[in-house]
Amino acid sequence: MSQHHPIRAVAIVGVFAVIALAGCSSPAAVSSTDDATATGVTDDTVTIGAHTPLTGPAAAGYSSISAAASAYFAYLNEQGGVHGRSIEYIVKDDGYNPATTQTVVRELVQEDEVFAIVNGLGTPTHTAVLDYLNQNKVPDLFVASGSTTWNQPETYPYTFGFNADYVVEGAALAAYADEAFAGAKVCLLGQDDDFGDEMIEGAELALGADGLTHVERYAVSNQDVTAQIGALKAAGCEINILGTINGFTALAVGTAAQLGWFPKWFSSSSGADYPTLVGYLGEDVGPKLLQGFVGANYLPAAGGDSEWVATFREINDEYNNGAPFDGNTVYGMSVAYLFAEALEAAGENPTREALLEAISAGELAGNGILPLAFGADSHAAYRGVGITAVDQGVQDYVGATFAVDGDEVTAVEPEPVAFVTGAVPGS
């Protein structure tokens, strides 16, 4: 599984720069809704919404997530929905622009009158609407970001995360590096925001305050990371942990190859989807550069053979217009399944409060490789991740799994959630 390939030139296809935009002030709050009126719920439907980049610089890496969720809901509705109600899923494009996120989320809440916001994508974008949603008592569920911001029950009682947070991922990747490659020089390349900060925090939990040989940061507004990659190479880094989204993962790997440097790469789940990375790097060299590529994950691996993946493939083939099947597909369908499970648990006549209580009860199972961490005092979904690696084009788990409890990083046994018949909650 060595990554050392004598490639002289790399065509980096489609690698983009995500413009970092400062968050604007939150839109004015609308009057609080009365849960007794079940906003967004009729006798036949439950209407939910999401903001996500369908266009713009982040679309190539993430627009397929909401498409996969839509496909799952279409499938679920044909099975009878949840308690006899179909789910109407309104997806609005924010272009990964926090100002636009504020506009579209306000539309979803005030005009579309959604029951909940589900899987809003991005740390800078979702941060821009966090106060607004909580002020208006709108369930803000399963945010598509690993920021620890979403896990603040006292400050943001209506918000719950979905991703394993970046501290957990940084700690797990560093612990695996230390376990599997003892003595190697471990370095880190991360965004110059909370994403990078928390990946560093996690890595230092596992390796100690001085455990990282070198750290480089980059701004997402600049797609040239030659200086950062050159500095990592000069520092003698043997393993590079990446706090990057898919586009910048490909940019880092491709830039290093152009410099004739082939270290080992360990990536956060936010930037570790193999098919997406091959799409950026190109089919000619991508598979060679990504042989041995290590990632973190907490959901069924798209390259694996679980019943969840087999069913999601069938749903994707029938309901997703022939879209490629990859980690984003599994992610989108997994979060849609989890919402359906929460809605089923909220009862036959769901209210917003009942939905939140169903999640906080700590009884949801999801479909991950470890139990969900939701509870009265935890709005985090996953507190551990498994380690994946790419071998001959297949990205699957290698058996190493790590969890974080406070300041402790420990190896644990995976506990994959048993498949639910048809991937339909309550069946």
ABEGO torsion letter per residue (X at the ends): XBABBBBABBBBBGBBBBBBBBBBBBBBBBBBBBAAAGBGBBAABBBBBBBBBABEAAAAAAAAAAAAAAAAAAAAAAAGEBGGBBBBBBBBBAGGBAAAAAAAAAAAAAAAGBABBBGBBEAAAAAAAAAAAAAAGBBBBGBBBABAAABBAAABAABBBABBBAAAAAAAAAAAAAAABBGBBBBBBBBBBAAAAAAAAAAAAAAEAAABABBBBBBAABABAAAAAAAAAAAGBABBBBBBBAAAAAAAAAAAAAAGBBBBBBBBAAAABAAAAAAAAEAAAAAAAABGBBBBBABBBAABABAAAAAAAAAAAAAAGGBBBBAAAAAAAAAAAAAAAAAAAAEABBBAAAAAAAAAAGABAEABABBBABBAABABABABBBBBBBBGGBBBBAGBBBBBBEABBBBBBBBBBBBBBGGBBGX
